[in-house]
Amino acid sequence: MSLKVLDPRLDPEGEAVRQAPALRGLQGTVFGLLDNAKIGTGGLYDHLEAILRERHGVREFIRRRKPDTSRPVPGPMLGELSAADAIVSGVGD
């Protein structure tokens, strides 16, 4: 049995797919990263933060972690995140 590795740059037949355009206009912005308290989210956000900071010039990150996966985000935490130009809320299973 052979193991097939999926490559997002290739379609199922192995042909190159069109790449998404480069992100523009992020220089100096503030990003909010809302961690949903799942085990893999922190590592994903570490990677995302590094890419956005180094390649796209994002100035600042507001990172918050929900106290519990199954409950809504507390109001004060949403207030802190409202200072961001954009917010990413992710799942890290």
PyMOL Python script that loads the backbone (N, CA, C, O; Angstrom):
from pymol import cmd

cmd.read_pdbstr("""\
ATOM      1  N   MET A   1       0.848  -1.179   0.000  1.00  0.00           N
ATOM      2  CA  MET A   1       0.000   0.000   0.000  1.00  0.00           C
ATOM      3  C   MET A   1       0.889   1.235   0.000  1.00  0.00           C
ATOM      4  O   MET A   1       1.771   1.367   0.848  1.00  0.00           O
ATOM      5  N   SER A   2       0.659   2.145  -0.951  1.00  0.00           N
ATOM      6  CA  SER A   2       1.461   3.365  -0.993  1.00  0.00           C
ATOM      7  C   SER A   2       0.710   4.497  -0.307  1.00  0.00           C
ATOM      8  O   SER A   2      -0.519   4.567  -0.346  1.00  0.00           O
ATOM      9  N   LEU A   3       1.461   5.362   0.309  1.00  0.00           N
ATOM     10  CA  LEU A   3       0.911   6.515   1.009  1.00  0.00           C
ATOM     11  C   LEU A   3       0.901   7.691   0.049  1.00  0.00           C
ATOM     12  O   LEU A   3       1.931   8.015  -0.542  1.00  0.00           O
ATOM     13  N   LYS A   4      -0.239   8.330  -0.116  1.00  0.00           N
ATOM     14  CA  LYS A   4      -0.356   9.485  -0.995  1.00  0.00           C
ATOM     15  C   LYS A   4      -0.315  10.748  -0.146  1.00  0.00           C
ATOM     16  O   LYS A   4      -1.079  10.897   0.808  1.00  0.00           O
ATOM     17  N   VAL A   5       0.578  11.643  -0.503  1.00  0.00           N
ATOM     18  CA  VAL A   5       0.711  12.913   0.204  1.00  0.00           C
ATOM     19  C   VAL A   5      -0.021  13.979  -0.598  1.00  0.00           C
ATOM     20  O   VAL A   5       0.251  14.160  -1.785  1.00  0.00           O
ATOM     21  N   LEU A   6      -0.940  14.679   0.036  1.00  0.00           N
ATOM     22  CA  LEU A   6      -1.679  15.732  -0.643  1.00  0.00           C
ATOM     23  C   LEU A   6      -0.856  17.008  -0.663  1.00  0.00           C
ATOM     24  O   LEU A   6      -0.294  17.414   0.354  1.00  0.00           O
ATOM     25  N   ASP A   7      -0.791  17.627  -1.813  1.00  0.00           N
ATOM     26  CA  ASP A   7      -0.062  18.882  -1.986  1.00  0.00           C
ATOM     27  C   ASP A   7      -1.062  19.927  -2.458  1.00  0.00           C
ATOM     28  O   ASP A   7      -1.627  19.780  -3.542  1.00  0.00           O
ATOM     29  N   PRO A   8      -1.298  20.980  -1.676  1.00  0.00           N
ATOM     30  CA  PRO A   8      -2.308  21.969  -2.058  1.00  0.00           C
ATOM     31  C   PRO A   8      -1.953  22.732  -3.331  1.00  0.00           C
ATOM     32  O   PRO A   8      -2.802  23.432  -3.884  1.00  0.00           O
ATOM     33  N   ARG A   9      -0.723  22.610  -3.801  1.00  0.00           N
ATOM     34  CA  ARG A   9      -0.330  23.282  -5.036  1.00  0.00           C
ATOM     35  C   ARG A   9      -0.690  22.473  -6.274  1.00  0.00           C
ATOM     36  O   ARG A   9      -0.546  22.957  -7.397  1.00  0.00           O
ATOM     37  N   LEU A  10      -1.166  21.218  -6.071  1.00  0.00           N
ATOM     38  CA  LEU A  10      -1.467  20.321  -7.194  1.00  0.00           C
ATOM     39  C   LEU A  10      -2.915  19.846  -7.134  1.00  0.00           C
ATOM     40  O   LEU A  10      -3.473  19.653  -6.054  1.00  0.00           O
ATOM     41  N   ASP A  11      -3.517  19.661  -8.310  1.00  0.00           N
ATOM     42  CA  ASP A  11      -4.861  19.085  -8.341  1.00  0.00           C
ATOM     43  C   ASP A  11      -4.746  17.564  -8.220  1.00  0.00           C
ATOM     44  O   ASP A  11      -3.632  17.041  -8.192  1.00  0.00           O
ATOM     45  N   PRO A  12      -5.863  16.843  -8.149  1.00  0.00           N
ATOM     46  CA  PRO A  12      -5.793  15.385  -7.963  1.00  0.00           C
ATOM     47  C   PRO A  12      -4.995  14.645  -9.037  1.00  0.00           C
ATOM     48  O   PRO A  12      -4.488  13.552  -8.787  1.00  0.00           O
ATOM     49  N   GLU A  13      -4.881  15.233 -10.230  1.00  0.00           N
ATOM     50  CA  GLU A  13      -4.108  14.598 -11.305  1.00  0.00           C
ATOM     51  C   GLU A  13      -2.637  14.991 -11.271  1.00  0.00           C
ATOM     52  O   GLU A  13      -1.860  14.542 -12.114  1.00  0.00           O
ATOM     53  N   GLY A  14      -2.244  15.823 -10.309  1.00  0.00           N
ATOM     54  CA  GLY A  14      -0.851  16.230 -10.190  1.00  0.00           C
ATOM     55  C   GLY A  14      -0.481  17.476 -10.965  1.00  0.00           C
ATOM     56  O   GLY A  14       0.693  17.837 -11.040  1.00  0.00           O
ATOM     57  N   GLU A  15      -1.482  18.145 -11.548  1.00  0.00           N
ATOM     58  CA  GLU A  15      -1.227  19.380 -12.295  1.00  0.00           C
ATOM     59  C   GLU A  15      -1.222  20.573 -11.342  1.00  0.00           C
ATOM     60  O   GLU A  15      -1.955  20.594 -10.353  1.00  0.00           O
ATOM     61  N   ALA A  16      -0.385  21.565 -11.652  1.00  0.00           N
ATOM     62  CA  ALA A  16      -0.306  22.762 -10.818  1.00  0.00           C
ATOM     63  C   ALA A  16      -1.635  23.516 -10.842  1.00  0.00           C
ATOM     64  O   ALA A  16      -2.257  23.668 -11.893  1.00  0.00           O
ATOM     65  N   VAL A  17      -2.053  23.978  -9.684  1.00  0.00           N
ATOM     66  CA  VAL A  17      -3.268  24.792  -9.600  1.00  0.00           C
ATOM     67  C   VAL A  17      -2.877  26.251  -9.467  1.00  0.00           C
ATOM     68  O   VAL A  17      -1.773  26.575  -9.029  1.00  0.00           O
ATOM     69  N   ARG A  18      -3.782  27.116  -9.843  1.00  0.00           N
ATOM     70  CA  ARG A  18      -3.528  28.551  -9.745  1.00  0.00           C
ATOM     71  C   ARG A  18      -3.399  28.944  -8.275  1.00  0.00           C
ATOM     72  O   ARG A  18      -4.236  28.578  -7.449  1.00  0.00           O
ATOM     73  N   GLN A  19      -2.373  29.671  -7.966  1.00  0.00           N
ATOM     74  CA  GLN A  19      -2.139  30.095  -6.588  1.00  0.00           C
ATOM     75  C   GLN A  19      -2.974  31.328  -6.252  1.00  0.00           C
ATOM     76  O   GLN A  19      -3.267  32.151  -7.118  1.00  0.00           O
ATOM     77  N   ALA A  20      -3.344  31.438  -4.999  1.00  0.00           N
ATOM     78  CA  ALA A  20      -4.083  32.615  -4.541  1.00  0.00           C
ATOM     79  C   ALA A  20      -3.200  33.845  -4.665  1.00  0.00           C
ATOM     80  O   ALA A  20      -1.983  33.751  -4.506  1.00  0.00           O
ATOM     81  N   PRO A  21      -3.791  34.989  -4.944  1.00  0.00           N
ATOM     82  CA  PRO A  21      -2.978  36.207  -5.044  1.00  0.00           C
ATOM     83  C   PRO A  21      -2.358  36.559  -3.699  1.00  0.00           C
ATOM     84  O   PRO A  21      -2.877  36.193  -2.645  1.00  0.00           O
ATOM     85  N   ALA A  22      -1.258  37.261  -3.752  1.00  0.00           N
ATOM     86  CA  ALA A  22      -0.565  37.668  -2.526  1.00  0.00           C
ATOM     87  C   ALA A  22      -1.455  38.615  -1.717  1.00  0.00           C
ATOM     88  O   ALA A  22      -2.211  39.410  -2.275  1.00  0.00           O
ATOM     89  N   LEU A  23      -1.349  38.515  -0.415  1.00  0.00           N
ATOM     90  CA  LEU A  23      -2.078  39.435   0.455  1.00  0.00           C
ATOM     91  C   LEU A  23      -1.461  40.818   0.318  1.00  0.00           C
ATOM     92  O   LEU A  23      -0.240  40.971   0.351  1.00  0.00           O
ATOM     93  N   ARG A  24      -2.300  41.805   0.167  1.00  0.00           N
ATOM     94  CA  ARG A  24      -1.820  43.173   0.028  1.00  0.00           C
ATOM     95  C   ARG A  24      -2.475  44.044   1.085  1.00  0.00           C
ATOM     96  O   ARG A  24      -3.571  43.747   1.560  1.00  0.00           O
ATOM     97  N   GLY A  25      -1.806  45.100   1.440  1.00  0.00           N
ATOM     98  CA  GLY A  25      -2.408  46.070   2.329  1.00  0.00           C
ATOM     99  C   GLY A  25      -2.416  45.685   3.795  1.00  0.00           C
ATOM    100  O   GLY A  25      -3.203  46.234   4.566  1.00  0.00           O
ATOM    101  N   LEU A  26      -1.567  44.760   4.199  1.00  0.00           N
ATOM    102  CA  LEU A  26      -1.542  44.353   5.608  1.00  0.00           C
ATOM    103  C   LEU A  26      -0.466  45.090   6.410  1.00  0.00           C
ATOM    104  O   LEU A  26      -0.435  44.997   7.637  1.00  0.00           O
ATOM    105  N   GLN A  27       0.402  45.810   5.732  1.00  0.00           N
ATOM    106  CA  GLN A  27       1.489  46.524   6.405  1.00  0.00           C
ATOM    107  C   GLN A  27       0.931  47.428   7.495  1.00  0.00           C
ATOM    108  O   GLN A  27       0.089  48.286   7.230  1.00  0.00           O
ATOM    109  N   GLY A  28       1.408  47.229   8.726  1.00  0.00           N
ATOM    110  CA  GLY A  28       1.019  48.088   9.841  1.00  0.00           C
ATOM    111  C   GLY A  28      -0.314  47.767  10.485  1.00  0.00           C
ATOM    112  O   GLY A  28      -0.758  48.509  11.362  1.00  0.00           O
ATOM    113  N   THR A  29      -0.964  46.694  10.083  1.00  0.00           N
ATOM    114  CA  THR A  29      -2.270  46.367  10.655  1.00  0.00           C
ATOM    115  C   THR A  29      -2.137  45.614  11.977  1.00  0.00           C
ATOM    116  O   THR A  29      -1.055  45.172  12.363  1.00  0.00           O
ATOM    117  N   VAL A  30      -3.259  45.485  12.645  1.00  0.00           N
ATOM    118  CA  VAL A  30      -3.340  44.744  13.908  1.00  0.00           C
ATOM    119  C   VAL A  30      -4.294  43.570  13.681  1.00  0.00           C
ATOM    120  O   VAL A  30      -5.424  43.756  13.229  1.00  0.00           O
ATOM    121  N   PHE A  31      -3.829  42.362  14.000  1.00  0.00           N
ATOM    122  CA  PHE A  31      -4.644  41.152  13.849  1.00  0.00           C
ATOM    123  C   PHE A  31      -5.005  40.609  15.209  1.00  0.00           C
ATOM    124  O   PHE A  31      -4.173  40.568  16.115  1.00  0.00           O
ATOM    125  N   GLY A  32      -6.249  40.193  15.350  1.00  0.00           N
ATOM    126  CA  GLY A  32      -6.683  39.479  16.537  1.00  0.00           C
ATOM    127  C   GLY A  32      -6.697  37.988  16.227  1.00  0.00           C
ATOM    128  O   GLY A  32      -7.175  37.570  15.173  1.00  0.00           O
ATOM    129  N   LEU A  33      -6.174  37.194  17.142  1.00  0.00           N
ATOM    130  CA  LEU A  33      -6.183  35.741  17.008  1.00  0.00           C
ATOM    131  C   LEU A  33      -6.913  35.166  18.210  1.00  0.00           C
ATOM    132  O   LEU A  33      -6.426  35.227  19.339  1.00  0.00           O
ATOM    133  N   LEU A  34      -8.084  34.609  17.953  1.00  0.00           N
ATOM    134  CA  LEU A  34      -8.907  34.048  19.023  1.00  0.00           C
ATOM    135  C   LEU A  34      -8.755  32.535  19.034  1.00  0.00           C
ATOM    136  O   LEU A  34      -9.202  31.846  18.117  1.00  0.00           O
ATOM    137  N   ASP A  35      -8.127  32.036  20.071  1.00  0.00           N
ATOM    138  CA  ASP A  35      -7.876  30.606  20.255  1.00  0.00           C
ATOM    139  C   ASP A  35      -9.104  29.989  20.908  1.00  0.00           C
ATOM    140  O   ASP A  35      -9.563  30.465  21.947  1.00  0.00           O
ATOM    141  N   ASN A  36      -9.633  28.938  20.306  1.00  0.00           N
ATOM    142  CA  ASN A  36     -10.851  28.308  20.829  1.00  0.00           C
ATOM    143  C   ASN A  36     -10.583  27.269  21.923  1.00  0.00           C
ATOM    144  O   ASN A  36     -11.494  26.539  22.314  1.00  0.00           O
ATOM    145  N   ALA A  37      -9.360  27.198  22.413  1.00  0.00           N
ATOM    146  CA  ALA A  37      -8.962  26.311  23.514  1.00  0.00           C
ATOM    147  C   ALA A  37      -8.809  24.852  23.095  1.00  0.00           C
ATOM    148  O   ALA A  37      -8.759  23.971  23.953  1.00  0.00           O
ATOM    149  N   LYS A  38      -8.735  24.584  21.804  1.00  0.00           N
ATOM    150  CA  LYS A  38      -8.441  23.229  21.334  1.00  0.00           C
ATOM    151  C   LYS A  38      -6.925  23.046  21.309  1.00  0.00           C
ATOM    152  O   LYS A  38      -6.179  24.023  21.241  1.00  0.00           O
ATOM    153  N   ILE A  39      -6.481  21.818  21.362  1.00  0.00           N
ATOM    154  CA  ILE A  39      -5.064  21.524  21.559  1.00  0.00           C
ATOM    155  C   ILE A  39      -4.136  22.047  20.464  1.00  0.00           C
ATOM    156  O   ILE A  39      -3.010  22.441  20.769  1.00  0.00           O
ATOM    157  N   GLY A  40      -4.562  22.065  19.209  1.00  0.00           N
ATOM    158  CA  GLY A  40      -3.663  22.450  18.127  1.00  0.00           C
ATOM    159  C   GLY A  40      -3.699  23.905  17.719  1.00  0.00           C
ATOM    160  O   GLY A  40      -2.904  24.321  16.876  1.00  0.00           O
ATOM    161  N   THR A  41      -4.593  24.690  18.286  1.00  0.00           N
ATOM    162  CA  THR A  41      -4.773  26.062  17.832  1.00  0.00           C
ATOM    163  C   THR A  41      -3.562  26.941  18.108  1.00  0.00           C
ATOM    164  O   THR A  41      -3.195  27.758  17.264  1.00  0.00           O
ATOM    165  N   GLY A  42      -2.941  26.796  19.253  1.00  0.00           N
ATOM    166  CA  GLY A  42      -1.787  27.633  19.599  1.00  0.00           C
ATOM    167  C   GLY A  42      -0.656  27.506  18.594  1.00  0.00           C
ATOM    168  O   GLY A  42      -0.092  28.514  18.166  1.00  0.00           O
ATOM    169  N   GLY A  43      -0.318  26.283  18.212  1.00  0.00           N
ATOM    170  CA  GLY A  43       0.744  26.062  17.236  1.00  0.00           C
ATOM    171  C   GLY A  43       0.391  26.618  15.866  1.00  0.00           C
ATOM    172  O   GLY A  43       1.242  27.187  15.182  1.00  0.00           O
ATOM    173  N   LEU A  44      -0.875  26.452  15.466  1.00  0.00           N
ATOM    174  CA  LEU A  44      -1.333  27.010  14.198  1.00  0.00           C
ATOM    175  C   LEU A  44      -1.189  28.526  14.216  1.00  0.00           C
ATOM    176  O   LEU A  44      -0.711  29.116  13.247  1.00  0.00           O
ATOM    177  N   TYR A  45      -1.595  29.155  15.305  1.00  0.00           N
ATOM    178  CA  TYR A  45      -1.512  30.617  15.394  1.00  0.00           C
ATOM    179  C   TYR A  45      -0.069  31.107  15.486  1.00  0.00           C
ATOM    180  O   TYR A  45       0.240  32.183  14.974  1.00  0.00           O
ATOM    181  N   ASP A  46       0.818  30.350  16.121  1.00  0.00           N
ATOM    182  CA  ASP A  46       2.243  30.716  16.121  1.00  0.00           C
ATOM    183  C   ASP A  46       2.755  30.805  14.686  1.00  0.00           C
ATOM    184  O   ASP A  46       3.445  31.756  14.317  1.00  0.00           O
ATOM    185  N   HIS A  47       2.408  29.805  13.886  1.00  0.00           N
ATOM    186  CA  HIS A  47       2.836  29.755  12.485  1.00  0.00           C
ATOM    187  C   HIS A  47       2.204  30.894  11.681  1.00  0.00           C
ATOM    188  O   HIS A  47       2.893  31.577  10.924  1.00  0.00           O
ATOM    189  N   LEU A  48       0.898  31.097  11.846  1.00  0.00           N
ATOM    190  CA  LEU A  48       0.206  32.164  11.138  1.00  0.00           C
ATOM    191  C   LEU A  48       0.778  33.530  11.505  1.00  0.00           C
ATOM    192  O   LEU A  48       0.985  34.373  10.632  1.00  0.00           O
ATOM    193  N   GLU A  49       1.030  33.746  12.774  1.00  0.00           N
ATOM    194  CA  GLU A  49       1.593  35.027  13.216  1.00  0.00           C
ATOM    195  C   GLU A  49       2.953  35.265  12.571  1.00  0.00           C
ATOM    196  O   GLU A  49       3.222  36.368  12.096  1.00  0.00           O
ATOM    197  N   ALA A  50       3.801  34.263  12.548  1.00  0.00           N
ATOM    198  CA  ALA A  50       5.130  34.414  11.947  1.00  0.00           C
ATOM    199  C   ALA A  50       5.020  34.785  10.471  1.00  0.00           C
ATOM    200  O   ALA A  50       5.735  35.670  10.000  1.00  0.00           O
ATOM    201  N   ILE A  51       4.136  34.119   9.743  1.00  0.00           N
ATOM    202  CA  ILE A  51       3.968  34.414   8.320  1.00  0.00           C
ATOM    203  C   ILE A  51       3.451  35.835   8.114  1.00  0.00           C
ATOM    204  O   ILE A  51       3.994  36.586   7.304  1.00  0.00           O
ATOM    205  N   LEU A  52       2.406  36.199   8.844  1.00  0.00           N
ATOM    206  CA  LEU A  52       1.824  37.526   8.661  1.00  0.00           C
ATOM    207  C   LEU A  52       2.780  38.637   9.075  1.00  0.00           C
ATOM    208  O   LEU A  52       2.807  39.693   8.444  1.00  0.00           O
ATOM    209  N   ARG A  53       3.550  38.418  10.108  1.00  0.00           N
ATOM    210  CA  ARG A  53       4.504  39.432  10.573  1.00  0.00           C
ATOM    211  C   ARG A  53       5.675  39.563   9.589  1.00  0.00           C
ATOM    212  O   ARG A  53       6.017  40.669   9.171  1.00  0.00           O
ATOM    213  N   GLU A  54       6.286  38.434   9.224  1.00  0.00           N
ATOM    214  CA  GLU A  54       7.505  38.456   8.412  1.00  0.00           C
ATOM    215  C   GLU A  54       7.236  38.774   6.940  1.00  0.00           C
ATOM    216  O   GLU A  54       7.970  39.553   6.333  1.00  0.00           O
ATOM    217  N   ARG A  55       6.206  38.186   6.371  1.00  0.00           N
ATOM    218  CA  ARG A  55       5.968  38.354   4.935  1.00  0.00           C
ATOM    219  C   ARG A  55       5.045  39.505   4.578  1.00  0.00           C
ATOM    220  O   ARG A  55       5.106  40.033   3.467  1.00  0.00           O
ATOM    221  N   HIS A  56       4.184  39.900   5.521  1.00  0.00           N
ATOM    222  CA  HIS A  56       3.155  40.874   5.176  1.00  0.00           C
ATOM    223  C   HIS A  56       3.164  42.119   6.045  1.00  0.00           C
ATOM    224  O   HIS A  56       2.327  43.002   5.865  1.00  0.00           O
ATOM    225  N   GLY A  57       4.092  42.203   6.979  1.00  0.00           N
ATOM    226  CA  GLY A  57       4.263  43.428   7.744  1.00  0.00           C
ATOM    227  C   GLY A  57       3.188  43.752   8.758  1.00  0.00           C
ATOM    228  O   GLY A  57       3.008  44.914   9.120  1.00  0.00           O
ATOM    229  N   VAL A  58       2.461  42.730   9.228  1.00  0.00           N
ATOM    230  CA  VAL A  58       1.470  42.989  10.278  1.00  0.00           C
ATOM    231  C   VAL A  58       2.219  43.506  11.509  1.00  0.00           C
ATOM    232  O   VAL A  58       3.207  42.915  11.946  1.00  0.00           O
ATOM    233  N   ARG A  59       1.740  44.597  12.045  1.00  0.00           N
ATOM    234  CA  ARG A  59       2.442  45.302  13.121  1.00  0.00           C
ATOM    235  C   ARG A  59       2.262  44.660  14.488  1.00  0.00           C
ATOM    236  O   ARG A  59       3.212  44.550  15.264  1.00  0.00           O
ATOM    237  N   GLU A  60       1.042  44.240  14.774  1.00  0.00           N
ATOM    238  CA  GLU A  60       0.741  43.793  16.140  1.00  0.00           C
ATOM    239  C   GLU A  60      -0.305  42.685  16.110  1.00  0.00           C
ATOM    240  O   GLU A  60      -1.138  42.620  15.206  1.00  0.00           O
ATOM    241  N   PHE A  61      -0.246  41.820  17.110  1.00  0.00           N
ATOM    242  CA  PHE A  61      -1.231  40.743  17.267  1.00  0.00           C
ATOM    243  C   PHE A  61      -1.840  40.817  18.656  1.00  0.00           C
ATOM    244  O   PHE A  61      -1.138  41.001  19.649  1.00  0.00           O
ATOM    245  N   ILE A  62      -3.137  40.674  18.709  1.00  0.00           N
ATOM    246  CA  ILE A  62      -3.856  40.559  19.980  1.00  0.00           C
ATOM    247  C   ILE A  62      -4.301  39.103  20.054  1.00  0.00           C
ATOM    248  O   ILE A  62      -5.209  38.686  19.335  1.00  0.00           O
ATOM    249  N   ARG A  63      -3.663  38.343  20.918  1.00  0.00           N
ATOM    250  CA  ARG A  63      -3.989  36.914  21.039  1.00  0.00           C
ATOM    251  C   ARG A  63      -4.733  36.665  22.341  1.00  0.00           C
ATOM    252  O   ARG A  63      -4.285  37.044  23.423  1.00  0.00           O
ATOM    253  N   ARG A  64      -5.870  36.024  22.206  1.00  0.00           N
ATOM    254  CA  ARG A  64      -6.669  35.658  23.371  1.00  0.00           C
ATOM    255  C   ARG A  64      -7.096  34.207  23.232  1.00  0.00           C
ATOM    256  O   ARG A  64      -7.256  33.693  22.124  1.00  0.00           O
ATOM    257  N   ARG A  65      -7.278  33.557  24.371  1.00  0.00           N
ATOM    258  CA  ARG A  65      -7.694  32.146  24.404  1.00  0.00           C
ATOM    259  C   ARG A  65      -8.981  32.034  25.212  1.00  0.00           C
ATOM    260  O   ARG A  65      -9.049  32.474  26.360  1.00  0.00           O
ATOM    261  N   LYS A  66     -10.002  31.439  24.597  1.00  0.00           N
ATOM    262  CA  LYS A  66     -11.254  31.224  25.310  1.00  0.00           C
ATOM    263  C   LYS A  66     -10.987  30.338  26.526  1.00  0.00           C
ATOM    264  O   LYS A  66     -10.149  29.438  26.457  1.00  0.00           O
ATOM    265  N   PRO A  67     -11.678  30.575  27.626  1.00  0.00           N
ATOM    266  CA  PRO A  67     -11.479  29.737  28.801  1.00  0.00           C
ATOM    267  C   PRO A  67     -12.012  28.317  28.626  1.00  0.00           C
ATOM    268  O   PRO A  67     -11.606  27.407  29.348  1.00  0.00           O
ATOM    269  N   ASP A  68     -12.923  28.124  27.663  1.00  0.00           N
ATOM    270  CA  ASP A  68     -13.560  26.825  27.472  1.00  0.00           C
ATOM    271  C   ASP A  68     -13.981  26.698  26.013  1.00  0.00           C
ATOM    272  O   ASP A  68     -14.502  27.645  25.425  1.00  0.00           O
ATOM    273  N   THR A  69     -13.756  25.539  25.443  1.00  0.00           N
ATOM    274  CA  THR A  69     -14.075  25.304  24.032  1.00  0.00           C
ATOM    275  C   THR A  69     -15.559  25.442  23.727  1.00  0.00           C
ATOM    276  O   THR A  69     -15.926  25.955  22.669  1.00  0.00           O
ATOM    277  N   SER A  70     -16.406  24.998  24.625  1.00  0.00           N
ATOM    278  CA  SER A  70     -17.839  24.910  24.327  1.00  0.00           C
ATOM    279  C   SER A  70     -18.642  26.161  24.670  1.00  0.00           C
ATOM    280  O   SER A  70     -19.836  26.220  24.375  1.00  0.00           O
ATOM    281  N   ARG A  71     -18.028  27.141  25.272  1.00  0.00           N
ATOM    282  CA  ARG A  71     -18.762  28.346  25.665  1.00  0.00           C
ATOM    283  C   ARG A  71     -18.433  29.514  24.731  1.00  0.00           C
ATOM    284  O   ARG A  71     -17.383  29.525  24.089  1.00  0.00           O
ATOM    285  N   PRO A  72     -19.341  30.497  24.658  1.00  0.00           N
ATOM    286  CA  PRO A  72     -19.069  31.683  23.835  1.00  0.00           C
ATOM    287  C   PRO A  72     -17.890  32.491  24.396  1.00  0.00           C
ATOM    288  O   PRO A  72     -17.479  32.315  25.543  1.00  0.00           O
ATOM    289  N   VAL A  73     -17.379  33.357  23.572  1.00  0.00           N
ATOM    290  CA  VAL A  73     -16.282  34.239  23.991  1.00  0.00           C
ATOM    291  C   VAL A  73     -16.817  35.233  25.015  1.00  0.00           C
ATOM    292  O   VAL A  73     -17.847  35.862  24.774  1.00  0.00           O
ATOM    293  N   PRO A  74     -16.141  35.390  26.155  1.00  0.00           N
ATOM    294  CA  PRO A  74     -16.587  36.369  27.149  1.00  0.00           C
ATOM    295  C   PRO A  74     -16.573  37.789  26.586  1.00  0.00           C
ATOM    296  O   PRO A  74     -15.695  38.144  25.799  1.00  0.00           O
ATOM    297  N   GLY A  75     -17.534  38.583  26.988  1.00  0.00           N
ATOM    298  CA  GLY A  75     -17.657  39.963  26.515  1.00  0.00           C
ATOM    299  C   GLY A  75     -16.393  40.797  26.633  1.00  0.00           C
ATOM    300  O   GLY A  75     -16.015  41.460  25.667  1.00  0.00           O
ATOM    301  N   PRO A  76     -15.718  40.789  27.796  1.00  0.00           N
ATOM    302  CA  PRO A  76     -14.499  41.592  27.911  1.00  0.00           C
ATOM    303  C   PRO A  76     -13.418  41.169  26.904  1.00  0.00           C
ATOM    304  O   PRO A  76     -12.672  42.010  26.402  1.00  0.00           O
ATOM    305  N   MET A  77     -13.341  39.879  26.616  1.00  0.00           N
ATOM    306  CA  MET A  77     -12.365  39.396  25.647  1.00  0.00           C
ATOM    307  C   MET A  77     -12.709  39.905  24.246  1.00  0.00           C
ATOM    308  O   MET A  77     -11.821  40.287  23.484  1.00  0.00           O
ATOM    309  N   LEU A  78     -13.989  39.908  23.915  1.00  0.00           N
ATOM    310  CA  LEU A  78     -14.415  40.468  22.628  1.00  0.00           C
ATOM    311  C   LEU A  78     -14.082  41.954  22.553  1.00  0.00           C
ATOM    312  O   LEU A  78     -13.691  42.457  21.500  1.00  0.00           O
ATOM    313  N   GLY A  79     -14.237  42.646  23.666  1.00  0.00           N
ATOM    314  CA  GLY A  79     -13.887  44.065  23.712  1.00  0.00           C
ATOM    315  C   GLY A  79     -12.413  44.290  23.400  1.00  0.00           C
ATOM    316  O   GLY A  79     -12.066  45.214  22.665  1.00  0.00           O
ATOM    317  N   GLU A  80     -11.554  43.454  23.952  1.00  0.00           N
ATOM    318  CA  GLU A  80     -10.114  43.570  23.682  1.00  0.00           C
ATOM    319  C   GLU A  80      -9.812  43.299  22.207  1.00  0.00           C
ATOM    320  O   GLU A  80      -8.999  43.991  21.594  1.00  0.00           O
ATOM    321  N   LEU A  81     -10.470  42.295  21.651  1.00  0.00           N
ATOM    322  CA  LEU A  81     -10.243  41.938  20.251  1.00  0.00           C
ATOM    323  C   LEU A  81     -10.790  42.984  19.286  1.00  0.00           C
ATOM    324  O   LEU A  81     -10.357  43.047  18.135  1.00  0.00           O
ATOM    325  N   SER A  82     -11.730  43.800  19.735  1.00  0.00           N
ATOM    326  CA  SER A  82     -12.326  44.805  18.854  1.00  0.00           C
ATOM    327  C   SER A  82     -11.321  45.876  18.423  1.00  0.00           C
ATOM    328  O   SER A  82     -11.593  46.644  17.501  1.00  0.00           O
ATOM    329  N   ALA A  83     -10.178  45.929  19.076  1.00  0.00           N
ATOM    330  CA  ALA A  83      -9.137  46.880  18.680  1.00  0.00           C
ATOM    331  C   ALA A  83      -8.378  46.421  17.436  1.00  0.00           C
ATOM    332  O   ALA A  83      -7.576  47.179  16.892  1.00  0.00           O
ATOM    333  N   ALA A  84      -8.617  45.203  16.982  1.00  0.00           N
ATOM    334  CA  ALA A  84      -7.917  44.649  15.818  1.00  0.00           C
ATOM    335  C   ALA A  84      -8.588  45.087  14.522  1.00  0.00           C
ATOM    336  O   ALA A  84      -9.789  45.353  14.482  1.00  0.00           O
ATOM    337  N   ASP A  85      -7.778  45.156  13.454  1.00  0.00           N
ATOM    338  CA  ASP A  85      -8.308  45.444  12.122  1.00  0.00           C
ATOM    339  C   ASP A  85      -9.010  44.220  11.541  1.00  0.00           C
ATOM    340  O   ASP A  85      -9.937  44.357  10.743  1.00  0.00           O
ATOM    341  N   ALA A  86      -8.573  43.028  11.937  1.00  0.00           N
ATOM    342  CA  ALA A  86      -9.166  41.767  11.496  1.00  0.00           C
ATOM    343  C   ALA A  86      -8.970  40.741  12.592  1.00  0.00           C
ATOM    344  O   ALA A  86      -8.006  40.812  13.355  1.00  0.00           O
ATOM    345  N   ILE A  87      -9.885  39.787  12.671  1.00  0.00           N
ATOM    346  CA  ILE A  87      -9.810  38.740  13.685  1.00  0.00           C
ATOM    347  C   ILE A  87      -9.903  37.378  13.014  1.00  0.00           C
ATOM    348  O   ILE A  87     -10.739  37.162  12.136  1.00  0.00           O
ATOM    349  N   VAL A  88      -9.047  36.474  13.431  1.00  0.00           N
ATOM    350  CA  VAL A  88      -9.106  35.089  12.986  1.00  0.00           C
ATOM    351  C   VAL A  88      -9.522  34.255  14.192  1.00  0.00           C
ATOM    352  O   VAL A  88      -8.894  34.308  15.250  1.00  0.00           O
ATOM    353  N   SER A  89     -10.584  33.491  14.014  1.00  0.00           N
ATOM    354  CA  SER A  89     -11.044  32.589  15.058  1.00  0.00           C
ATOM    355  C   SER A  89     -10.971  31.195  14.472  1.00  0.00           C
ATOM    356  O   SER A  89     -11.621  30.911  13.466  1.00  0.00           O
ATOM    357  N   GLY A  90     -10.173  30.303  15.097  1.00  0.00           N
ATOM    358  CA  GLY A  90      -9.930  29.017  14.461  1.00  0.00           C
ATOM    359  C   GLY A  90     -10.101  27.829  15.370  1.00  0.00           C
ATOM    360  O   GLY A  90     -10.193  27.936  16.592  1.00  0.00           O
ATOM    361  N   VAL A  91     -10.137  26.697  14.714  1.00  0.00           N
ATOM    362  CA  VAL A  91     -10.227  25.415  15.376  1.00  0.00           C
ATOM    363  C   VAL A  91      -8.904  24.692  15.193  1.00  0.00           C
ATOM    364  O   VAL A  91      -8.357  24.687  14.090  1.00  0.00           O
ATOM    365  N   GLY A  92      -8.389  24.096  16.221  1.00  0.00           N
ATOM    366  CA  GLY A  92      -7.092  23.444  16.134  1.00  0.00           C
ATOM    367  C   GLY A  92      -7.084  21.978  16.492  1.00  0.00           C
ATOM    368  O   GLY A  92      -6.135  21.497  17.112  1.00  0.00           O
ATOM    369  N   ASP A  93      -8.126  21.257  16.114  1.00  0.00           N
ATOM    370  CA  ASP A  93      -8.149  19.819  16.406  1.00  0.00           C
ATOM    371  C   ASP A  93      -7.071  19.081  15.652  1.00  0.00           C
ATOM    372  O   ASP A  93      -6.950  17.863  15.782  1.00  0.00           O
TER     373      ASP A  93
END
""", "prot")
cmd.dss("prot")
cmd.show_as("cartoon", "prot")
cmd.util.cbc("prot")
cmd.orient("prot")
